[in-house]
Amino acid sequence: MILKNHTQHKGELFVQMKRQVPLQVSSQLPDFIEDEMPLQHQVFFSQLSYFVVATLDEFQRPWTSIIVGNAEEEDIVKIKKGSRMSIRAKLSVGDPFGNCFGELDNSIRYFAGLGIDFSNRRRNKVSGLINSSQYKNQFINLDIQTNESLGNCPKYITIRKLSYVERTPQLAIDSPNSTTLEPEETFHIHQASTIFISTRHISQDSDSDIGVNHRGGNPGFCRVYNENGQSYVVIPDYSGNRFYQSLGNVQSDRVAGLVIPNFQTGDMLYITGDAENLFDEQAEEIMPRVTLITRIRVTGHVFVKQGLNLKQEGSDQYSPYNPPIRHVKGEVYQSTHVENEQHIPSNQAKLWSVEKLTPLISKFTFKLEFPIKYQPGSYALFDFSEIIQKKYQHMNNLNPKSLNDDLIRTWTISSSPLIDETTETTKFESSNFISCTIKLVENGAVTPLLHSNVSELSLKLIGVGGNFTCFEKETNRVETPNMIWIAAGVGITPFLSMWSALQECKSNVKLSVLYSGRGSEAEFTKSFRNDERVSSLQVFDSTRHATHAENNYSIFNRRINSNDVAQALQGASNISNSEIPIIYLCGPPQFMNSIRNWLKELKYPENNIRTESFVF
């Protein structure tokens, strides 16, 4: 057996240093790595019907693939002894992994493999050297000497049930030396919750190797953007074991290979490219709210439709550890229209007062170190990382989301900006005070601190922004006098700010308001009642025992439905026969999806609908 040095190399140590990992962590890795495959790994590998593999091509570029065996045929992975394994499998047409080998090749080359069982989230890594190989008529035969085996945790793996199916592969895109992804390839990446990444570390010492590992998240966690005719794939880093083997290889050798499967269609996308890690401000320039990303500049890609002989039965079960999707900056601008976001390098926000509105919701007013300018309906970003000490956790099944919590919170500013009354047109002034109406999240990391009446609380305000407002950006004039506001829960907070501004401006508008809330949340609508500018105020509370109506105000003991929306549209149209009302919509995703579907069924024009997005 060829022994390998398992100590961490300079690239891995650099990433650990940048991430402030304790020095003792790197010294622990050799204790977890086995020179020979442990017996449980041997049994695990030999029982798998699919296996992830990686090697280097003639240009030393990594390529990754998934080999699949028919359950009726012999095993695709055979263990000869603790440090020897062989692989025999049929590759799909166009699979670039096969093109790394000749018909009969006795040259020694690097190999990496990953055994993963999607039914139970188990995975184990192995790497070593290929003693001999043969690739002919799409069949690959490899004889492998292994020298490193390591088990991995189940975080971020999507549970899915897979079975063998023989597909008819079609080589759709064969561009092993192209730098630009096609739109269908980008779409493919943005649907994926599972990718596999291979990296290399080649040196003059005995620690040279390649590695392959799993990356997972919610569908679309991996993003693509194009710049100057060049495609880039961006992978955010999630909390892991802190060994940073893959990222350390990227840091030292700056190349990576990806295979991205679609288990529903069987489509396979293979990518190789130049890779780099971006930290802190550089990372956030590409992907806001992420402080470490791996960016791959595509240098080759192959897309094979129906190239994976596996089919998925049933739906995906995503990992509870998955963080929310983060978009690259260009995407954020396109989807949420936050071009006017102001990032504030240093602006301390001191908690000035707290007004309890309901048992779970309070209005928090902050005094700012420097005044800010914003429009009604804007949001504020607060950074709690300096006042809440977060300890590293490898796993936390009771609160899995906490592992990747950046302790940055985005809340709508529910107060109205100051208005300059000396001008004929509406002019919003800068303000040293802002208020946010915030709901207590039990067992949350941040809101329990706010709701505990902490005195002298001071934190960083790092940005404001948003275009969800009924006021035009440049002129501050009301966009339309005929509006329908639809909200649920704390989704009413931007409307509180807009309504306060409309009152102060003495704007001549006509509003229809539909609000879905529970219990004392109905009090949020108090300022709308008995105002002649509000033609209809309807509150829907399924926890109430009875319906109540008074003047323009009605509260129903049921959920909102499509008929309520249709009637609101009809009422608003009767008020203004010439102008189609603009709908402003804010609430939880499921609520907003329902409303949008109803509006679509009613054939309501899309360009007359405004929604608040919580991408941040």
TIVEXBA-768096 format. One line per 2 residues: number of its first residue (from 0); for each residue x, y, z of C-alpha. Coordinates in pm, 1 decimal, always signed. Layout:
N
NUM	X:Y:Z ~ ...
END
This chain:
616
0	+0.0:+0.0:+0.0 ~ +123.4:+351.7:-85.2
2	+117.0:+550.3:+238.8 ~ -1.1:+909.7:+226.2
4	+68.9:+1205.1:+449.6 ~ -266.3:+1298.8:+605.0
6	-160.1:+1627.2:+763.9 ~ -333.0:+1932.4:+624.8
8	-154.1:+2132.8:+357.1 ~ -104.7:+2509.8:+324.4
10	-424.1:+2568.0:+129.6 ~ -640.4:+2403.1:+396.2
12	-456.8:+2585.9:+674.6 ~ -504.8:+2918.1:+496.0
14	-882.2:+2872.3:+474.7 ~ -892.8:+2768.5:+840.7
16	-697.2:+3079.2:+934.4 ~ -934.7:+3302.9:+737.6
18	-1232.3:+3139.4:+909.7 ~ -1070.2:+3167.0:+1254.5
20	-1071.7:+2792.7:+1314.3 ~ -882.4:+2691.1:+1632.0
22	-533.8:+2556.1:+1556.5 ~ -602.4:+2220.9:+1719.2
24	-870.0:+2135.6:+1459.4 ~ -615.8:+2073.2:+1181.4
26	-414.3:+1843.6:+1404.7 ~ -723.9:+1627.0:+1462.5
28	-780.8:+1532.7:+1096.2 ~ -521.4:+1249.1:+1080.7
30	-710.2:+1083.6:+1367.3 ~ -1023.8:+1061.9:+1150.8
32	-858.4:+942.0:+828.2 ~ -784.1:+575.0:+766.0
34	-508.1:+455.6:+531.9 ~ -715.5:+148.3:+448.3
36	-1087.6:+137.8:+398.0 ~ -1255.5:+38.4:+726.2
38	-1464.2:-276.7:+701.5 ~ -1788.9:-81.7:+727.2
40	-1679.4:+135.9:+433.1 ~ -1589.1:-172.0:+230.9
42	-1933.3:-323.9:+289.5 ~ -2104.5:+11.6:+223.0
44	-1927.0:+72.1:-108.9 ~ -1982.2:-278.7:-238.2
46	-2357.2:-263.3:-172.2 ~ -2418.5:+65.1:-353.8
48	-2585.3:+72.0:-694.8 ~ -2448.1:+420.8:-771.1
50	-2111.2:+576.4:-688.0 ~ -1952.5:+919.6:-742.9
52	-1610.6:+919.1:-911.3 ~ -1352.5:+1180.1:-1013.9
54	-1017.6:+1198.5:-1190.6 ~ -804.4:+1440.4:-1394.9
56	-790.4:+1476.7:-1771.4 ~ -475.6:+1527.2:-1980.2
58	-476.5:+1897.3:-1889.7 ~ -499.6:+1811.4:-1516.0
60	-857.1:+1939.1:-1501.3 ~ -1093.6:+1757.4:-1261.1
62	-1400.4:+1582.7:-1401.9 ~ -1669.1:+1426.5:-1185.5
64	-1934.1:+1166.2:-1268.8 ~ -2187.3:+926.4:-1119.7
66	-2163.1:+562.4:-1222.2 ~ -2471.2:+342.5:-1195.8
68	-2509.8:-33.7:-1195.0 ~ -2805.5:-248.6:-1284.9
70	-2919.0:-439.4:-976.6 ~ -2939.1:-757.7:-1186.3
72	-2573.4:-732.3:-1290.6 ~ -2253.0:-762.4:-1091.2
74	-2152.5:-495.7:-840.5 ~ -2005.3:-175.7:-982.5
76	-1760.8:-149.9:-690.0 ~ -1565.9:-453.4:-571.0
78	-1335.2:-455.5:-273.4 ~ -1030.1:-678.2:-318.7
80	-881.6:-598.2:+21.5 ~ -861.1:-306.1:+260.4
82	-667.0:-85.6:+21.9 ~ -770.8:-222.4:-319.2
84	-1091.8:-169.9:-509.3 ~ -1205.7:-216.7:-867.1
86	-1478.9:-40.7:-1060.5 ~ -1666.4:-162.1:-1365.0
88	-1957.7:+31.3:-1509.2 ~ -2110.5:+153.4:-1830.6
90	-2086.9:+527.9:-1877.5 ~ -2337.3:+743.5:-2055.7
92	-2264.0:+867.9:-2403.9 ~ -2066.6:+1191.0:-2378.6
94	-1961.1:+1138.7:-2014.9 ~ -1629.9:+1333.5:-1994.5
96	-1505.4:+1107.1:-1715.6 ~ -1453.2:+829.4:-1969.9
98	-1262.3:+1061.7:-2202.5 ~ -992.3:+1090.3:-1936.6
100	-886.1:+731.6:-2017.1 ~ -761.2:+541.4:-2318.6
102	-859.1:+196.1:-2436.0 ~ -580.1:+47.2:-2226.8
104	-388.8:+273.9:-1992.6 ~ -132.6:+158.9:-1737.2
106	-21.7:+507.1:-1633.9 ~ -84.1:+593.4:-1271.1
108	-335.8:+869.5:-1216.4 ~ -528.8:+1014.7:-924.0
110	-874.4:+891.3:-823.3 ~ -1142.9:+1002.8:-580.8
112	-1473.1:+838.2:-495.4 ~ -1774.4:+907.3:-279.0
114	-2023.7:+653.6:-159.1 ~ -2356.2:+813.1:-74.0
116	-2691.9:+662.8:+15.6 ~ -2970.3:+910.9:-44.3
118	-3219.9:+697.6:+146.3 ~ -3049.1:+762.8:+480.7
120	-2795.8:+1046.8:+419.5 ~ -2492.5:+826.0:+476.1
122	-2170.3:+914.3:+291.0 ~ -1805.6:+809.8:+297.5
124	-1510.2:+937.5:+94.6 ~ -1219.0:+745.7:-50.9
126	-921.5:+844.7:-264.4 ~ -604.9:+694.5:-404.1
128	-432.4:+603.0:-728.7 ~ -552.2:+422.0:-1039.3
130	-305.7:+143.8:-1121.1 ~ -463.9:+53.6:-1452.8
132	-768.6:+150.6:-1654.4 ~ -960.6:+53.6:-1964.5
134	-1231.7:+250.3:-2140.8 ~ -1392.3:+85.6:-2443.6
136	-1745.4:+84.4:-2584.8 ~ -1857.1:+309.9:-2297.9
138	-1743.8:+56.3:-2034.0 ~ -1491.6:+175.6:-1777.1
140	-1269.7:-63.6:-1579.4 ~ -1049.3:+72.6:-1302.8
142	-806.5:-97.1:-1066.6 ~ -752.5:+136.8:-769.1
144	-507.1:+149.4:-480.6 ~ -671.7:+351.2:-202.1
146	-477.8:+544.5:+59.9 ~ -734.6:+765.6:+231.8
148	-1081.6:+696.4:+370.4 ~ -1297.7:+933.9:+568.9
150	-1657.8:+933.8:+685.2 ~ -1875.1:+1246.3:+656.8
152	-2178.5:+1380.9:+837.4 ~ -2530.5:+1377.8:+686.1
154	-2590.0:+1755.0:+684.9 ~ -2737.7:+1910.4:+368.5
156	-2810.2:+1575.7:+196.7 ~ -3154.5:+1552.1:+36.9
158	-3332.2:+1224.6:+114.0 ~ -3477.1:+1066.8:-199.2
160	-3576.3:+718.9:-310.3 ~ -3390.9:+608.9:-623.2
162	-3419.4:+301.0:-838.7 ~ -3254.7:+181.4:-1158.7
164	-3404.7:+272.9:-1494.0 ~ -3243.5:+236.5:-1832.7
166	-3266.7:+569.6:-2011.3 ~ -3178.6:+677.6:-2363.1
168	-2903.4:+937.2:-2324.3 ~ -2869.9:+1226.5:-2567.1
170	-2557.6:+1440.6:-2588.3 ~ -2722.7:+1784.3:-2590.7
172	-2418.1:+2008.2:-2541.8 ~ -2060.2:+1891.9:-2593.0
174	-1834.1:+2186.2:-2506.8 ~ -1536.8:+2054.6:-2307.7
176	-1340.4:+2371.9:-2385.0 ~ -1615.8:+2634.6:-2378.1
178	-1644.5:+2908.9:-2117.4 ~ -2012.9:+3001.0:-2153.7
180	-2305.1:+2798.0:-2022.6 ~ -2623.2:+2775.3:-2225.5
182	-2951.1:+2900.9:-2068.2 ~ -3082.8:+2545.9:-2023.2
184	-2766.3:+2454.8:-1831.8 ~ -2808.6:+2755.1:-1603.3
186	-3172.2:+2658.4:-1545.7 ~ -3055.7:+2303.1:-1466.2
188	-2815.3:+2432.6:-1199.4 ~ -3076.5:+2658.1:-1043.2
190	-3308.6:+2358.9:-990.3 ~ -3047.5:+2142.0:-817.8
192	-3038.5:+2057.0:-447.6 ~ -2741.5:+1822.0:-494.4
194	-2405.3:+1871.3:-664.2 ~ -2070.5:+1693.8:-640.0
196	-1740.7:+1882.0:-651.6 ~ -1394.5:+1741.7:-721.6
198	-1071.3:+1924.9:-642.2 ~ -699.2:+1848.1:-653.8
200	-381.3:+1916.3:-459.2 ~ -63.7:+1828.8:-644.5
202	+272.0:+1884.8:-474.1 ~ +621.7:+1740.7:-459.4
204	+547.0:+1585.2:-121.4 ~ +358.3:+1268.1:-38.4
206	+30.3:+1450.8:+23.3 ~ -79.4:+1489.8:-340.9
208	-431.2:+1371.7:-413.0 ~ -770.5:+1464.0:-549.1
210	-1095.7:+1463.2:-358.4 ~ -1466.4:+1456.6:-433.4
212	-1746.4:+1555.6:-202.3 ~ -2113.0:+1639.6:-181.9
214	-2261.2:+1987.1:-164.5 ~ -2629.7:+2027.1:-95.5
216	-2897.9:+2275.3:+0.4 ~ -3239.9:+2392.6:-102.2
218	-3301.6:+2389.0:-479.7 ~ -3109.1:+2676.8:-631.4
220	-2848.1:+2708.1:-356.2 ~ -2580.6:+2702.5:-626.5
222	-2598.3:+3010.5:-851.7 ~ -2475.5:+3113.2:-1197.7
224	-2395.8:+3452.6:-1344.0 ~ -2235.4:+3570.3:-1668.1
226	-1983.7:+3848.5:-1712.7 ~ -1809.8:+3951.7:-2034.2
228	-1917.4:+3631.7:-2209.1 ~ -1784.9:+3414.3:-1925.6
230	-1999.2:+3190.9:-1701.1 ~ -1932.1:+3163.1:-1328.8
232	-2077.7:+2908.2:-1088.0 ~ -2102.6:+3027.8:-726.1
234	-2123.1:+2785.9:-433.7 ~ -2183.9:+2932.5:-84.7
236	-1998.3:+2770.4:+203.0 ~ -2213.0:+2612.5:+473.5
238	-2100.3:+2519.0:+822.9 ~ -1919.3:+2183.8:+814.4
240	-1642.5:+1995.1:+992.4 ~ -1397.9:+2287.9:+951.6
242	-1128.6:+2071.8:+790.4 ~ -1187.6:+2254.6:+459.9
244	-1037.8:+1980.5:+244.5 ~ -1220.4:+2077.0:-75.9
246	-1181.1:+2451.5:-24.2 ~ -819.5:+2401.5:+79.3
248	-751.8:+2223.6:-250.3 ~ -919.1:+2511.0:-434.5
250	-698.8:+2753.3:-243.8 ~ -381.4:+2571.3:-348.3
252	-454.5:+2447.7:-702.0 ~ -747.3:+2670.8:-809.2
254	-939.9:+2419.1:-1020.5 ~ -1262.0:+2224.8:-963.3
256	-1497.3:+1988.0:-1140.5 ~ -1871.7:+1953.0:-1089.9
258	-2137.5:+1702.1:-1177.2 ~ -2494.5:+1819.9:-1126.6
260	-2766.9:+1556.6:-1160.0 ~ -3140.6:+1597.3:-1202.1
262	-3288.3:+1285.1:-1046.8 ~ -3633.4:+1351.1:-1193.8
264	-3529.8:+1380.0:-1559.6 ~ -3198.3:+1194.6:-1548.7
266	-3023.0:+1494.9:-1707.3 ~ -2654.0:+1535.2:-1618.2
268	-2439.4:+1847.9:-1635.8 ~ -2060.4:+1814.5:-1616.4
270	-1845.6:+2123.8:-1555.3 ~ -1475.5:+2186.8:-1509.9
272	-1313.1:+2520.9:-1447.4 ~ -1076.9:+2754.0:-1269.6
274	-1180.7:+2800.0:-907.7 ~ -1113.7:+3044.2:-629.4
276	-1235.1:+3109.9:-277.0 ~ -1359.6:+3458.7:-198.3
278	-1379.3:+3574.6:+162.2 ~ -1568.2:+3841.3:+353.5
280	-1616.1:+4167.5:+154.5 ~ -1510.6:+4004.0:-173.5
282	-1764.5:+3726.9:-121.3 ~ -2042.1:+3970.1:-32.2
284	-1970.9:+4170.5:-346.6 ~ -2077.6:+3861.3:-542.3
286	-2335.0:+3706.2:-306.7 ~ -2471.1:+3941.9:-38.0
288	-2495.7:+3801.8:+315.5 ~ -2239.3:+3525.6:+244.7
290	-1883.2:+3560.5:+373.4 ~ -1722.4:+3262.8:+194.8
292	-1796.8:+3141.1:-155.2 ~ -1623.3:+2920.2:-409.1
294	-1644.9:+3072.2:-755.1 ~ -1577.4:+2852.4:-1058.3
296	-1499.1:+3012.0:-1393.1 ~ -1625.0:+2757.7:-1644.0
298	-1361.7:+2627.1:-1887.8 ~ -1554.4:+2322.5:-2009.1
300	-1905.5:+2180.0:-1987.1 ~ -2100.5:+1882.5:-2118.3
302	-2478.8:+1840.3:-2090.3 ~ -2628.2:+1494.2:-2138.5
304	-3005.0:+1459.1:-2130.3 ~ -3125.6:+1136.7:-1967.1
306	-2765.8:+1049.4:-1888.7 ~ -2834.4:+909.3:-1542.0
308	-2987.0:+561.8:-1517.9 ~ -3168.5:+640.1:-1194.3
310	-3524.6:+751.7:-1138.2 ~ -3668.8:+917.8:-832.4
312	-3981.8:+786.8:-668.9 ~ -4175.7:+1033.7:-459.1
314	-4070.6:+1380.8:-350.2 ~ -3749.6:+1521.0:-204.9
316	-3699.0:+1549.0:+168.3 ~ -3468.2:+1845.0:+215.6
318	-3228.7:+1866.0:+505.3 ~ -3348.4:+2069.8:+803.8
320	-2994.4:+2214.5:+813.9 ~ -3032.2:+2388.9:+476.9
322	-2989.1:+2767.0:+501.3 ~ -3206.3:+3003.1:+294.9
324	-3113.3:+3059.4:-68.7 ~ -2874.8:+3347.2:-130.1
326	-2863.9:+3503.2:-476.5 ~ -2577.0:+3669.1:-656.9
328	-2604.0:+4045.7:-654.7 ~ -2730.6:+4085.5:-1010.9
330	-3010.0:+3836.9:-945.1 ~ -3110.8:+4017.7:-626.8
332	-3147.5:+4342.8:-815.6 ~ -3358.0:+4177.3:-1085.9
334	-3588.3:+3992.5:-848.4 ~ -3636.1:+4243.4:-567.1
336	-3560.3:+4581.7:-721.4 ~ -3328.0:+4694.1:-441.5
338	-3099.9:+4909.9:-652.5 ~ -3156.8:+5188.9:-402.1
340	-3021.5:+4989.1:-109.3 ~ -2784.8:+5192.1:+105.0
342	-2509.5:+4998.3:+282.2 ~ -2397.0:+5181.8:+593.3
344	-2039.2:+5107.5:+707.2 ~ -2101.2:+5202.8:+1070.1
346	-2425.9:+5332.4:+1214.9 ~ -2508.7:+5236.5:+1570.2
348	-2876.8:+5187.8:+1646.5 ~ -2966.1:+5232.7:+2011.5
350	-3293.1:+5086.6:+2134.7 ~ -3490.5:+5394.7:+2237.6
352	-3837.0:+5265.5:+2326.0 ~ -4056.6:+4955.8:+2314.3
354	-4435.1:+4956.3:+2269.3 ~ -4609.7:+4623.5:+2323.6
356	-4883.6:+4581.0:+2063.5 ~ -4986.8:+4217.7:+2119.9
358	-4855.9:+3941.6:+2348.5 ~ -4606.3:+3843.6:+2077.4
360	-4556.8:+4164.6:+1877.9 ~ -4392.2:+4489.2:+1983.7
362	-4288.5:+4811.5:+1816.7 ~ -3918.5:+4885.5:+1867.4
364	-3789.1:+5237.0:+1807.5 ~ -3416.8:+5290.1:+1750.1
366	-3216.8:+5611.5:+1771.9 ~ -2947.0:+5615.6:+1504.0
368	-2595.9:+5752.4:+1529.8 ~ -2635.5:+5910.0:+1185.4
370	-2963.0:+6006.6:+1012.8 ~ -3079.8:+5797.0:+717.8
372	-3313.2:+5866.1:+427.8 ~ -3570.2:+5608.4:+322.5
374	-3909.8:+5575.9:+158.6 ~ -4221.0:+5440.0:+332.5
376	-4222.3:+5059.6:+304.8 ~ -3842.4:+5023.4:+316.2
378	-3658.7:+4762.3:+521.0 ~ -3362.7:+4785.4:+757.3
380	-3079.9:+4534.9:+807.7 ~ -2947.8:+4490.7:+1163.2
382	-2632.6:+4300.2:+1258.8 ~ -2650.3:+4122.6:+1596.2
384	-2324.1:+3929.2:+1555.3 ~ -2131.0:+4158.6:+1790.9
386	-2378.3:+4133.5:+2077.5 ~ -2478.3:+3766.6:+2049.7
388	-2194.0:+3521.9:+2096.2 ~ -2232.1:+3226.4:+1865.3
390	-2035.2:+2907.7:+1930.9 ~ -1938.6:+2656.4:+1664.4
392	-2157.6:+2347.9:+1650.3 ~ -2101.3:+2058.4:+1415.9
394	-2459.7:+1934.0:+1455.8 ~ -2766.6:+2058.8:+1638.0
396	-3074.1:+1850.3:+1565.7 ~ -3288.3:+2059.0:+1802.5
398	-3212.2:+2381.0:+1614.3 ~ -3046.8:+2290.6:+1283.4
400	-3089.9:+2636.6:+1127.4 ~ -2864.9:+2787.8:+1394.0
402	-2547.8:+2644.6:+1236.6 ~ -2552.9:+2887.6:+943.8
404	-2723.4:+3179.1:+1115.3 ~ -2534.0:+3500.4:+1029.8
406	-2732.5:+3687.4:+1299.2 ~ -2832.1:+3953.2:+1046.5
408	-3200.6:+4034.2:+1051.6 ~ -3412.9:+4226.1:+801.2
410	-3725.1:+4400.5:+926.4 ~ -3960.4:+4642.1:+757.3
412	-3945.4:+4997.2:+887.3 ~ -4299.5:+5054.0:+1011.0
414	-4252.1:+5421.4:+1092.4 ~ -4289.7:+5691.8:+831.3
416	-3992.8:+5911.3:+736.0 ~ -4001.7:+6278.5:+823.5
418	-4178.3:+6493.9:+566.9 ~ -4064.7:+6843.5:+469.8
420	-4387.2:+7047.1:+494.0 ~ -4226.7:+7362.0:+350.1
422	-4233.0:+7226.8:-5.2 ~ -4534.0:+7195.2:-233.8
424	-4439.2:+6840.7:-336.1 ~ -4378.2:+6556.1:-95.5
426	-4017.8:+6541.4:+21.6 ~ -3894.9:+6276.6:+264.2
428	-3630.1:+6399.8:+504.9 ~ -3349.3:+6208.0:+675.3
430	-3432.7:+6079.8:+1021.5 ~ -3241.1:+5975.7:+1332.6
432	-3526.6:+5750.3:+1445.7 ~ -3680.3:+5442.6:+1288.2
434	-3932.3:+5192.7:+1424.4 ~ -3972.8:+4825.4:+1339.7
436	-4271.6:+4612.5:+1439.1 ~ -4127.3:+4271.9:+1528.6
438	-4287.2:+3942.6:+1624.6 ~ -4131.3:+3722.3:+1893.0
440	-3995.1:+3396.4:+1750.5 ~ -3984.2:+3150.8:+2036.6
442	-3644.1:+2979.8:+2065.6 ~ -3510.0:+3225.8:+1807.3
444	-3158.1:+3362.6:+1831.5 ~ -3246.5:+3732.5:+1813.5
446	-3608.0:+3828.1:+1887.0 ~ -3612.5:+3686.6:+2244.0
448	-3330.2:+3930.5:+2323.3 ~ -3530.5:+4226.1:+2191.3
450	-3849.6:+4120.2:+2365.6 ~ -3674.9:+4069.0:+2700.5
452	-3673.1:+4445.3:+2766.6 ~ -3296.1:+4471.9:+2755.3
454	-3186.5:+4821.7:+2846.2 ~ -2897.0:+5001.9:+2675.5
456	-2913.3:+4769.6:+2375.7 ~ -2702.2:+4899.4:+2087.5
458	-2637.2:+4721.8:+1759.9 ~ -2526.7:+4793.2:+1404.3
460	-2761.2:+4913.8:+1133.8 ~ -2584.3:+4794.1:+818.2
462	-2827.9:+4891.6:+545.5 ~ -3168.6:+5012.1:+433.2
464	-3346.2:+4957.4:+105.8 ~ -3643.3:+4822.0:-79.1
466	-3880.6:+4940.5:-347.7 ~ -4204.5:+4812.6:-199.1
468	-4381.1:+5144.9:-167.0 ~ -4678.4:+5330.3:-309.9
470	-4461.0:+5638.3:-359.9 ~ -4263.4:+5695.6:-679.1
472	-3888.9:+5681.5:-633.0 ~ -3786.9:+6009.7:-793.6
474	-4083.2:+6238.7:-726.4 ~ -4222.6:+6082.9:-404.0
476	-4569.0:+6124.5:-554.9 ~ -4828.5:+5855.6:-488.0
478	-4806.4:+5599.7:-768.1 ~ -5183.4:+5575.1:-806.8
480	-5482.2:+5705.4:-608.7 ~ -5661.7:+5370.8:-643.6
482	-5500.8:+5087.4:-446.2 ~ -5572.3:+4750.4:-291.3
484	-5351.6:+4643.5:-0.6 ~ -5340.6:+4273.9:+87.7
486	-5136.3:+4153.5:+385.7 ~ -5100.6:+3873.1:+637.6
488	-4940.9:+3868.7:+983.0 ~ -4643.5:+4102.6:+1020.8
490	-4664.2:+4151.3:+644.3 ~ -4877.5:+4452.4:+730.6
492	-4575.4:+4646.4:+863.5 ~ -4473.7:+4817.3:+536.3
494	-4836.1:+4929.1:+495.6 ~ -4827.6:+5091.6:+838.5
496	-4537.5:+5305.9:+721.9 ~ -4706.3:+5390.8:+389.8
498	-5038.3:+5469.2:+557.0 ~ -4873.2:+5701.6:+808.8
500	-4698.8:+5885.5:+522.6 ~ -5023.5:+5911.9:+324.1
502	-5196.1:+6061.7:+626.5 ~ -4918.2:+6313.8:+686.2
504	-4911.6:+6407.6:+317.7 ~ -5293.1:+6441.3:+320.7
506	-5296.3:+6237.6:+0.8 ~ -5627.0:+6198.0:-176.9
508	-5640.0:+5820.3:-228.1 ~ -5894.0:+5539.3:-217.7
510	-5789.9:+5217.7:-45.5 ~ -5930.6:+4869.7:-11.4
512	-5751.4:+4671.9:+260.6 ~ -5763.1:+4295.3:+309.4
514	-5574.7:+4166.6:+612.0 ~ -5531.6:+3810.0:+738.5
516	-5436.2:+3798.6:+1105.2 ~ -5505.6:+3620.3:+1429.2
518	-5639.7:+3742.0:+1760.8 ~ -5497.0:+4076.3:+1868.6
520	-5318.2:+4121.2:+1534.0 ~ -5641.0:+4280.3:+1411.6
522	-5538.7:+4586.1:+1616.1 ~ -5280.5:+4663.2:+1344.4
524	-5570.4:+4783.0:+1130.2 ~ -5701.9:+5027.8:+1388.9
526	-5572.9:+5338.2:+1209.6 ~ -5753.1:+5235.7:+887.8
528	-6096.5:+5229.8:+1048.0 ~ -6344.8:+5511.7:+994.9
530	-6116.4:+5694.1:+753.3 ~ -6300.4:+5813.2:+442.8
532	-6001.0:+5723.5:+222.9 ~ -6047.2:+5356.5:+312.6
534	-6349.8:+5237.4:+119.8 ~ -6329.2:+4884.8:+258.2
536	-6134.7:+4720.5:+541.5 ~ -6173.9:+4344.1:+574.2
538	-5994.8:+4137.8:+839.0 ~ -5990.4:+3758.4:+826.3
540	-5929.1:+3571.4:+1152.9 ~ -6009.2:+3200.6:+1158.6
542	-5963.6:+3192.1:+1539.4 ~ -6260.4:+3422.8:+1605.8
544	-6600.0:+3290.5:+1711.7 ~ -6813.8:+3540.6:+1524.5
546	-6822.8:+3788.9:+1239.2 ~ -6844.0:+4161.0:+1309.2
548	-6919.3:+4458.3:+1080.3 ~ -6908.3:+4831.2:+1151.3
550	-6910.5:+5108.2:+887.8 ~ -6625.6:+5032.8:+642.7
552	-6477.7:+4768.4:+875.3 ~ -6562.6:+4396.2:+870.0
554	-6393.2:+4110.2:+1051.4 ~ -6468.2:+3752.3:+946.7
556	-6416.2:+3434.0:+1144.8 ~ -6260.1:+3248.6:+851.6
558	-5967.1:+3253.1:+612.3 ~ -5941.6:+3482.8:+314.2
560	-6050.2:+3323.8:-14.6 ~ -6050.6:+3398.6:-386.7
562	-6401.4:+3547.2:-375.0 ~ -6282.3:+3811.7:-127.4
564	-6009.2:+3916.5:-367.4 ~ -6249.3:+3921.0:-663.7
566	-6498.2:+4137.5:-472.5 ~ -6221.9:+4379.3:-369.1
568	-6123.1:+4414.5:-734.9 ~ -6483.0:+4478.7:-832.9
570	-6528.1:+4737.7:-557.4 ~ -6209.3:+4921.5:-652.2
572	-6310.6:+4920.8:-1019.3 ~ -6648.9:+5073.8:-931.2
574	-6468.9:+5359.8:-756.4 ~ -6244.5:+5434.0:-1053.6
576	-6387.9:+5320.0:-1383.5 ~ -6095.9:+5454.9:-1583.1
578	-5797.5:+5333.0:-1380.2 ~ -5713.8:+4973.6:-1291.6
580	-5614.5:+4962.7:-922.7 ~ -5260.9:+4862.3:-824.8
582	-5240.1:+4573.2:-579.8 ~ -4973.9:+4574.7:-307.9
584	-4915.3:+4233.9:-151.0 ~ -4703.3:+4134.7:+148.8
586	-4706.5:+3825.7:+370.7 ~ -4568.3:+3474.7:+415.5
588	-4470.0:+3293.8:+91.4 ~ -4762.6:+3049.3:+95.6
590	-5010.8:+3331.2:+149.2 ~ -4860.5:+3537.6:-132.2
592	-4857.8:+3240.0:-368.5 ~ -5226.7:+3179.8:-304.5
594	-5317.6:+3542.8:-370.5 ~ -5108.3:+3553.6:-688.1
596	-5267.2:+3233.5:-816.7 ~ -5613.4:+3377.0:-758.3
598	-5517.1:+3697.1:-939.3 ~ -5382.4:+3490.3:-1225.9
600	-5711.2:+3301.9:-1249.4 ~ -5889.6:+3637.3:-1258.6
602	-5653.5:+3741.4:-1542.2 ~ -5540.6:+4042.2:-1345.8
604	-5252.3:+4226.3:-1522.4 ~ -4915.3:+4128.3:-1373.6
606	-4772.6:+4478.7:-1408.6 ~ -5039.9:+4607.0:-1168.7
608	-4921.3:+4383.8:-884.5 ~ -4648.3:+4488.5:-637.6
610	-4505.1:+4235.9:-392.7 ~ -4259.9:+4250.9:-106.4
612	-3986.6:+3989.5:-134.9 ~ -3787.7:+3858.0:+159.3
614	-3480.4:+3749.4:-41.2 ~ -3266.7:+3922.5:+221.4
END
